[in-house]
Amino acid sequence: MRSCGIPFTEVVRQSSDVRVNLVDRVLRYEITETFVNRGSRVGEADFMFPLPKGAAFQDLKLSINGELVSGGDDERRSCATDL
């Protein structure tokens, strides 16, 4: 993971899970990735997920130590714009 200009922390991907559903000729992917911070301080990183042309981004959820952290509409709009 890129360290965003701060000293590198030991954040590593522990697992990935991809589920695909086909409904009314539309594929919907649900992707779950788990990261572990093996370092001694808080880690920070950019999560980049490329989308093919014509694809749509619907939702992003973040869970930290089992607690769901969600952004407001501004953060979601910004994220969709960045994609």
C-alpha positions, -999 to 999 in steps of 0.1 A, spaced: 0 0 0 11 35 -8 18 55 24 3 89 14 34 109 22 36 96 58 61 70 70 52 35 59 31 14 83 28 -23 81 -7 -25 67 -12 -57 47 -41 -73 29 -52 -104 48 -80 -116 25 -102 -109 -4 -137 -122 -12 -157 -115 -44 -193 -124 -49 -212 -118 -82 -250 -118 -87 -268 -116 -121 -302 -100 -119 -321 -87 -150 -290 -87 -172 -270 -67 -146 -240 -80 -128 -236 -68 -93 -202 -74 -76 -197 -74 -38 -160 -72 -29 -148 -76 7 -111 -70 15 -96 -73 49 -65 -54 59 -44 -59 90 -22 -32 106 9 -51 119 26 -18 128 27 1 161 9 32 149 -22 41 129 -19 33 92 -33 54 64 -36 45 27 -55 52 -5 -78 25 -17 -80 25 -55 -103 3 -74 -104 7 -112 -137 4 -129 -143 -5 -166 -159 21 -189 -197 21 -183 -195 6 -148 -212 23 -118 -200 26 -82 -228 22 -56 -215 20 -21 -184 19 1 -184 8 37 -154 7 61 -153 -14 93 -126 -7 119 -122 -33 147 -158 -44 140 -173 -8 140 -189 4 108 -175 38 98 -194 55 71 -189 89 54 -216 115 47 -230 123 13 -201 146 6 -175 119 11 -194 95 -11 -199 120 -38 -162 129 -37 -153 92 -39 -176 86 -69 -161 117 -86 -126 105 -80 -134 71 -95 
